[in-house]
Amino acid sequence: MSIIEGLNATQRRYLAIALLVVVVGAFLCVAVLPITLTNNAYDAEIEQLNERLLRLQNISSQDEELRRRYDELRRSQTARGYFLQGDSEAVASADLQRILKEITTANGAQLMSTQILPATNEDGLTRVSLRVRVRGPLPGLVESIYDLESNSVLLFLDNVSLRTAVSIQQRLRVVNNDLPFEALFDLTAYMTNTQ
């Protein structure tokens, strides 16, 4: 006698229902669960793509503003070529001294001294100035002054004075066009404000 034959009708029904539940549960685990998990993964991916789409739409809506700002930056970078480079007044003063040294040395003049003058703010720009003393032959000094004023960085000379660097007695003894002269002047350039 089998186990099923020993059961009454109610017990057989319960056994049939239990087997049906096991079969349906197994079918759900085998067929429906993977579909549900895949569907959840697709939903998460769709949500990520929607967020990305919103970010890209925000960026594209800012296109005109960003293009305008980019054009402003390009124009300001072009204009920066006329100004001293540096994040501070001290760095800009050092840049100005470097330009001065390169030009005077290239023209056979000797840079005797530089004094950094206090910086001032003028209409959104910072004015950086040096008091300069240069010695050399007159043609070298003239060339240096010309090169300073025609530099790509806008440089301005003020309070220019020129004198011979030799005494009156030495001038009387030497008849030579290569007498050393001294040029004293204030050299000014501008940098954009760092604030």
Secondary structure, DSSP 8 states (H G I E B T S, - for coil): --TTTTS-HHHHHHHHHHHHHHHHHHHIIIIIHHHHHHHHHHHHHHHHHHHHHHHHHHHHHTHHHHHHHHHHHHHHHHHHTTS---SSHHHHHHHHHHHHHHHHHHTT-EEEEEEEEEEEEETTEEEEEEEEEEEEEHHHHHHHHHHHHTSSS--EEEEEEEEESS-HHHHHH---TT-EEEEEEEEEEEEE---
